[in-house]
């Protein structure tokens, strides 16, 4: 599933780094912390590998 916004893609990349042990889990908060706990490494990789070009910075929760 591709990321819907740049913010989602960035959060997935941070969560993926935490899951792999490249960064401390305690350094994260908000979306990336939740993603790291609830998603598999493969799911995070799919979101993080989405191209940012043409994506909005943020998408409202109602979309």
OpenMM code with the backbone's topology and positions (N, CA, C; nanometers):
from openmm import Vec3, app, unit

residues = "UNK UNK UNK UNK UNK UNK UNK UNK UNK UNK UNK UNK UNK UNK UNK UNK UNK UNK UNK UNK UNK UNK UNK UNK UNK UNK UNK UNK UNK UNK UNK UNK UNK UNK UNK UNK UNK UNK UNK UNK UNK UNK UNK UNK UNK UNK UNK UNK UNK UNK UNK UNK UNK UNK UNK UNK UNK UNK UNK UNK UNK UNK UNK".split()
positions = [
    Vec3(0.0847, -0.1167, 0.0000),
    Vec3(0.0000, 0.0000, 0.0000),
    Vec3(0.0892, 0.1229, 0.0000),
    Vec3(0.0755, 0.2082, -0.0965),
    Vec3(0.1602, 0.3276, -0.1025),
    Vec3(0.1155, 0.4336, -0.0024),
    Vec3(0.2100, 0.5153, 0.0385),
    Vec3(0.1797, 0.6247, 0.1303),
    Vec3(0.0925, 0.7279, 0.0602),
    Vec3(0.0035, 0.7907, 0.1360),
    Vec3(-0.0859, 0.8910, 0.0789),
    Vec3(-0.0297, 1.0318, 0.0876),
    Vec3(0.0726, 1.0519, 0.1720),
    Vec3(0.1308, 1.1850, 0.1878),
    Vec3(0.2790, 1.1737, 0.2199),
    Vec3(0.3471, 1.2862, 0.2063),
    Vec3(0.4899, 1.2912, 0.2396),
    Vec3(0.5112, 1.2622, 0.3876),
    Vec3(0.4239, 1.3140, 0.4714),
    Vec3(0.4367, 1.2942, 0.6159),
    Vec3(0.4238, 1.1462, 0.6514),
    Vec3(0.3313, 1.0767, 0.5881),
    Vec3(0.3132, 0.9347, 0.6144),
    Vec3(0.4357, 0.8560, 0.5690),
    Vec3(0.4926, 0.8928, 0.4563),
    Vec3(0.6110, 0.8247, 0.4035),
    Vec3(0.7303, 0.8454, 0.4962),
    Vec3(0.7465, 0.9671, 0.5462),
    Vec3(0.8568, 0.9976, 0.6374),
    Vec3(0.8409, 0.9229, 0.7700),
    Vec3(0.7191, 0.9187, 0.8220),
    Vec3(0.6940, 0.8480, 0.9478),
    Vec3(0.7205, 0.6989, 0.9318),
    Vec3(0.6837, 0.6438, 0.8184),
    Vec3(0.7082, 0.5016, 0.7930),
    Vec3(0.8582, 0.4741, 0.7853),
    Vec3(0.9330, 0.5639, 0.7253),
    Vec3(1.0779, 0.5477, 0.7181),
    Vec3(1.1421, 0.5514, 0.8554),
    Vec3(1.0951, 0.6396, 0.9400),
    Vec3(1.1473, 0.6482, 1.0768),
    Vec3(1.1113, 0.5232, 1.1558),
    Vec3(0.9878, 0.4769, 1.1413),
    Vec3(0.9446, 0.3560, 1.2115),
    Vec3(1.0224, 0.2344, 1.1640),
    Vec3(1.0503, 0.2279, 1.0360),
    Vec3(1.1286, 0.1177, 0.9804),
    Vec3(1.2699, 0.1175, 1.0375),
    Vec3(1.3303, 0.2348, 1.0485),
    Vec3(1.4641, 0.2458, 1.1069),
    Vec3(1.4639, 0.1988, 1.2525),
    Vec3(1.3597, 0.2333, 1.3265),
    Vec3(1.3493, 0.1904, 1.4656),
    Vec3(1.3306, 0.0396, 1.4746),
    Vec3(1.2475, -0.0148, 1.3884),
    Vec3(1.2214, -0.1584, 1.3908),
    Vec3(1.3478, -0.2379, 1.3573),
    Vec3(1.4288, -0.1852, 1.2674),
    Vec3(1.5521, -0.2530, 1.2282),
    Vec3(1.6644, -0.2319, 1.3287),
    Vec3(1.6458, -0.1393, 1.4222),
    Vec3(1.7465, -0.1134, 1.5238),
    Vec3(1.8482, -0.0092, 1.4837),
    Vec3(1.8239, 0.0612, 1.3725),
    Vec3(1.9155, 0.1657, 1.3270),
    Vec3(1.9036, 0.2918, 1.4114),
    Vec3(1.7880, 0.3121, 1.4733),
    Vec3(1.7636, 0.4279, 1.5582),
    Vec3(1.6938, 0.3813, 1.6854),
    Vec3(1.7035, 0.4607, 1.7904),
    Vec3(1.6399, 0.4259, 1.9173),
    Vec3(1.4885, 0.4447, 1.9086),
    Vec3(1.4144, 0.3481, 1.9568),
    Vec3(1.2688, 0.3580, 1.9588),
    Vec3(1.2226, 0.4700, 2.0507),
    Vec3(1.2988, 0.4978, 2.1539),
    Vec3(1.2608, 0.6014, 2.2499),
    Vec3(1.2707, 0.7420, 2.1913),
    Vec3(1.3389, 0.7578, 2.0784),
    Vec3(1.3525, 0.8888, 2.0148),
    Vec3(1.2270, 0.9291, 1.9373),
    Vec3(1.1362, 0.8359, 1.9149),
    Vec3(1.0198, 0.8625, 1.8318),
    Vec3(0.8951, 0.8856, 1.9139),
    Vec3(0.8002, 0.9567, 1.8550),
    Vec3(0.6705, 0.9792, 1.9162),
    Vec3(0.5669, 0.9919, 1.8052),
    Vec3(0.4429, 0.9907, 1.8413),
    Vec3(0.3360, 1.0094, 1.7452),
    Vec3(0.3214, 0.8956, 1.6459),
    Vec3(0.3023, 0.9310, 1.5199),
    Vec3(0.2711, 0.8340, 1.4154),
    Vec3(0.3796, 0.7293, 1.3970),
    Vec3(0.5047, 0.7696, 1.3974),
    Vec3(0.6115, 0.6729, 1.3735),
    Vec3(0.6208, 0.5699, 1.4860),
    Vec3(0.5949, 0.6119, 1.6084),
    Vec3(0.5981, 0.5188, 1.7215),
    Vec3(0.4835, 0.4189, 1.7100),
    Vec3(0.3665, 0.4660, 1.6741),
    Vec3(0.2514, 0.3784, 1.6561),
    Vec3(0.2700, 0.2829, 1.5401),
    Vec3(0.3263, 0.3326, 1.4312),
    Vec3(0.3506, 0.2480, 1.3142),
    Vec3(0.4492, 0.1366, 1.3483),
    Vec3(0.5524, 0.1700, 1.4215),
    Vec3(0.6560, 0.0721, 1.4554),
    Vec3(0.5966, -0.0437, 1.5357),
    Vec3(0.5035, -0.0126, 1.6235),
    Vec3(0.4428, -0.1157, 1.7073),
    Vec3(0.3401, -0.1996, 1.6318),
    Vec3(0.2656, -0.1376, 1.5418),
    Vec3(0.1503, -0.2055, 1.4828),
    Vec3(0.1730, -0.2649, 1.3440),
    Vec3(0.2834, -0.2329, 1.2791),
    Vec3(0.3045, -0.2791, 1.1419),
    Vec3(0.4276, -0.3684, 1.1318),
    Vec3(0.4244, -0.4578, 1.0338),
    Vec3(0.5392, -0.5454, 1.0102),
    Vec3(0.6466, -0.4692, 0.9336),
    Vec3(0.7662, -0.5256, 0.9310),
    Vec3(0.8764, -0.4623, 0.8584),
    Vec3(0.8439, -0.4511, 0.7092),
    Vec3(0.7797, -0.5523, 0.6526),
    Vec3(0.7435, -0.5486, 0.5101),
    Vec3(0.6425, -0.4376, 0.4812),
    Vec3(0.5442, -0.4212, 0.5687),
    Vec3(0.4449, -0.3150, 0.5502),
    Vec3(0.5110, -0.1770, 0.5583),
    Vec3(0.5989, -0.1605, 0.6559),
    Vec3(0.6682, -0.0324, 0.6702),
    Vec3(0.7564, -0.0047, 0.5494),
    Vec3(0.8201, -0.1072, 0.4982),
    Vec3(0.9063, -0.0896, 0.3819),
    Vec3(0.8252, -0.0452, 0.2600),
    Vec3(0.7052, -0.1009, 0.2425),
    Vec3(0.6177, -0.0604, 0.1326),
    Vec3(0.5814, 0.0875, 0.1433),
    Vec3(0.5442, 0.1306, 0.2625),
    Vec3(0.5085, 0.2712, 0.2824),
    Vec3(0.6298, 0.3627, 0.2647),
    Vec3(0.7419, 0.3233, 0.3214),
    Vec3(0.8613, 0.4074, 0.3187),
    Vec3(0.9202, 0.4190, 0.1781),
    Vec3(0.8983, 0.3191, 0.0937),
    Vec3(0.9574, 0.3215, -0.0403),
    Vec3(0.8742, 0.3991, -0.1410),
    Vec3(0.7587, 0.4502, -0.0996),
    Vec3(0.6740, 0.5308, -0.1872),
    Vec3(0.7467, 0.6578, -0.2281),
    Vec3(0.7393, 0.6930, -0.3532),
    Vec3(0.8008, 0.8166, -0.4016),
    Vec3(0.7234, 0.9365, -0.3483),
    Vec3(0.7939, 1.0410, -0.3107),
    Vec3(0.7307, 1.1606, -0.2543),
    Vec3(0.6808, 1.2567, -0.3616),
    Vec3(0.7347, 1.2474, -0.4792),
    Vec3(0.6989, 1.3428, -0.5842),
    Vec3(0.5487, 1.3378, -0.6133),
    Vec3(0.4858, 1.4534, -0.6091),
    Vec3(0.3441, 1.4644, -0.6383),
    Vec3(0.2523, 1.4359, -0.5201),
    Vec3(0.3085, 1.4018, -0.4056),
    Vec3(0.2272, 1.3740, -0.2876),
    Vec3(0.2066, 1.5034, -0.2087),
    Vec3(0.0889, 1.5198, -0.1473),
    Vec3(0.0698, 1.6361, -0.0598),
    Vec3(0.1498, 1.6170, 0.0681),
    Vec3(0.1803, 1.7271, 0.1362),
    Vec3(0.2557, 1.7181, 0.2615),
    Vec3(0.1752, 1.6421, 0.3671),
    Vec3(0.0453, 1.6738, 0.3771),
    Vec3(-0.0425, 1.6075, 0.4735),
    Vec3(-0.1765, 1.5791, 0.4067),
    Vec3(-0.2460, 1.4776, 0.4554),
    Vec3(-0.3814, 1.4465, 0.4099),
    Vec3(-0.4691, 1.4456, 0.5330),
    Vec3(-0.5861, 1.5074, 0.5226),
    Vec3(-0.6741, 1.5111, 0.6389),
    Vec3(-0.7260, 1.3716, 0.6715),
    Vec3(-0.7633, 1.3505, 0.7957),
    Vec3(-0.8085, 1.2191, 0.8416),
    Vec3(-0.9409, 1.1794, 0.7799),
    Vec3(-1.0195, 1.2753, 0.7291),
    Vec3(-1.1493, 1.2443, 0.6725),
    Vec3(-1.1412, 1.1910, 0.5306),
    Vec3(-1.0258, 1.2017, 0.4666),
    Vec3(-1.0095, 1.1520, 0.3292),
    Vec3(-0.9950, 1.0025, 0.3248),
] * unit.nanometer
topology = app.Topology()
chain = topology.addChain("A")
for resn in residues:
    res = topology.addResidue(resn, chain)
    for name in ("N", "CA", "C"):
        topology.addAtom(name, app.Element.getBySymbol(name[0]), res)
